[in-house]
Amino acid sequence: AVTTAVVVVAAAEVVAEVVVVVVEAVVLVVAVAAVVVTAAAEVAEEVVVVVVEEVVVVVVVVVVVVVVVVVVVVVVVEIVIVVVVVGTVAAAVKIVVAAAEAVALAVVAAVAAAVVVVGAHAAIVVIVIVVVIAVVVAGVIIIVVVVVVVVVVVVVVVVVVVVVVVVIAVITVVVVIVVVVTFDQC
């Protein structure tokens, strides 16, 4: 009976140690998963900030181009006015006609450039939106994969623990039975 008690106590201690090791492993896995998820979230946030900064830069460049075009047109018109005032009437008429044609062409070119710029800007905005959506989707996929991996690891660890505990319990029962039978025969 004393030997049986000693064997049972020893088996219980082994089971307790195994359970402690398994719990520590699970805690470690969860901690690693938390670090991975946090890192993925930080990367996604940095990508979004960079994309927004690029959009701001594009908008500023477009505004600067428009301002430069307007200034050039104003300067050309002022030069034409000065030439008209200084020159003769006949020359002034020709210059005015030429200036009107030049201004008309400049306006058409400016409108075309504006259309191109707006189209490019719209395309850039669409690309930025697509990139942001792709980053968010990728982040979600990464988080889901990490969670699935963590769940699978935890399930595997739990299954291993259960198997180990069952094996230890079976071995303990067999040892106890053998010991009891042996002592009874003695």
C-alpha positions in Angstrom: 0.0 0.0 0.0 2.9 2.4 0.8 4.6 1.6 -2.4 1.3 2.2 -4.3 0.9 5.6 -2.6 4.5 6.5 -3.5 4.0 5.6 -7.2 0.7 7.5 -7.4 2.3 10.6 -5.8 5.2 10.4 -8.2 2.9 10.1 -11.1 0.9 13.0 -9.9 4.0 15.1 -9.7 5.0 14.2 -13.2 1.6 15.1 -14.5 1.7 18.4 -12.7 5.1 19.2 -14.1 3.9 18.4 -17.7 0.9 20.6 -17.2 3.1 23.5 -16.0 5.4 23.1 -19.0 2.4 23.0 -21.4 0.9 26.1 -19.9 4.2 28.0 -20.2 4.4 26.9 -23.8 0.9 28.2 -24.5 1.6 31.5 -22.9 4.8 31.8 -24.9 2.9 31.1 -28.2 0.2 33.7 -27.4 2.9 36.3 -26.5 4.7 35.7 -29.8 1.4 35.9 -31.7 0.6 39.2 -30.0 4.0 40.6 -31.0 3.5 39.5 -34.7 0.0 41.0 -34.9 1.2 44.3 -33.4 4.1 44.5 -35.8 1.7 43.9 -38.8 -0.6 46.7 -37.6 2.3 49.1 -37.3 3.6 48.3 -40.8 0.1 48.8 -42.2 -0.2 52.2 -40.4 3.2 53.4 -41.8 2.2 52.4 -45.4 -1.0 54.4 -45.1 0.9 57.5 -43.8 3.4 57.3 -46.7 0.5 57.0 -49.3 -1.2 60.0 -47.9 2.0 62.0 -48.0 2.5 61.1 -51.7 -1.0 62.2 -52.5 -0.4 65.6 -50.8 2.8 66.0 -52.8 1.0 65.3 -56.1 -1.7 67.9 -55.2 0.9 70.5 -54.4 2.7 69.8 -57.7 -0.5 70.2 -59.7 -1.3 73.5 -57.9 2.2 74.8 -58.7 1.9 73.8 -62.4 -1.5 75.6 -62.7 -0.1 78.8 -61.0 2.9 78.8 -63.4 0.7 78.5 -66.4 -1.5 81.4 -65.3 1.5 83.6 -64.6 3.0 82.8 -68.1 -0.4 83.7 -69.7 -0.6 87.0 -67.8 3.0 88.0 -68.8 2.3 87.2 -72.5 -0.9 89.3 -72.4 1.0 92.2 -70.8 3.8 92.0 -73.4 1.2 92.0 -76.2 -0.6 95.1 -74.6 2.8 97.0 -74.4 3.6 96.2 -78.1 0.2 97.3 -79.2 0.4 100.6 -77.4 3.9 101.3 -78.7 3.4 100.2 -82.4 1.4 101.7 -85.2 -2.3 101.1 -85.7 -1.8 98.6 -88.6 0.9 96.7 -86.7 -1.2 96.9 -83.6 -4.2 95.3 -85.4 -1.9 92.5 -86.7 -0.4 92.0 -83.2 -3.8 92.0 -81.6 -5.0 89.3 -84.0 -1.9 87.2 -83.5 -2.1 87.7 -79.7 -5.8 86.7 -79.7 -4.9 83.6 -81.7 -2.0 82.9 -79.3 -4.2 83.4 -76.3 -6.9 81.2 -77.8 -4.3 78.5 -78.4 -2.9 79.0 -74.9 -6.4 78.6 -73.4 -7.0 75.4 -75.4 -3.6 74.1 -74.3 -4.3 75.0 -70.7 -7.7 73.3 -70.8 -6.2 70.2 -72.3 -3.4 70.3 -69.7 -5.9 70.7 -67.0 -7.9 67.7 -68.3 -4.7 65.7 -68.4 -3.7 66.8 -64.9 -7.1 66.1 -63.5 -7.2 62.7 -65.2 -3.8 61.9 -63.9 -4.7 63.1 -60.5 -7.9 61.0 -60.6 -5.8 58.0 -61.7 -3.4 58.6 -58.9 -6.2 58.8 -56.4 -7.7 55.6 -57.7 -4.3 53.9 -57.5 -3.8 55.2 -53.9 -7.3 53.9 -52.9 -6.5 50.5 -54.5 -3.1 50.4 -52.7 -4.7 51.3 -49.4 -7.4 48.7 -49.8 -4.8 46.1 -50.8 -2.7 47.0 -47.8 -5.7 46.7 -45.5 -6.8 43.4 -47.1 -3.2 42.1 -46.8 -3.1 43.1 -43.1 -6.4 41.4 -42.5 -5.1 38.3 -44.3 -1.9 38.3 -42.3 -3.8 38.7 -39.0 -6.2 35.9 -39.9 -3.2 33.6 -40.9 -1.5 34.4 -37.6 -4.6 33.7 -35.6 -5.2 30.4 -37.5 -1.6 29.4 -36.9 -1.8 30.3 -33.2 -5.1 28.3 -32.9 -3.6 25.3 -34.7 -0.5 25.4 -32.5 -2.6 25.7 -29.3 -4.8 22.8 -30.5 -1.8 20.7 -31.3 -0.2 21.5 -27.9 -3.5 20.6 -26.1 -3.8 17.4 -28.1 -0.2 16.5 -27.2 -0.8 17.3 -23.6 -3.9 15.2 -23.5 -2.1 12.3 -25.2 0.8 12.6 -22.8 -1.5 12.8 -19.7 -3.4 9.8 -21.0 -0.2 7.8 -21.6 1.1 8.7 -18.2 -2.1 7.8 -16.6 -2.2 4.4 -18.4 1.4 3.7 -17.5 0.7 4.7 -13.9 -2.3 2.4 -13.7 -0.4 -0.5 -15.3 2.5 0.0 -12.9 0.2 0.2 -9.9 -1.6 -3.0 -11.0 1.7 -4.8 -11.6 3.1 -3.7 -8.2 -0.1 -4.6 -6.4 -0.3 -8.0 -8.1 3.4 -8.6 -7.4 3.0 -7.8 -3.7 -0.1 -9.9 -3.5 1.7 -12.9 -4.9 4.6 -12.4 -2.5 
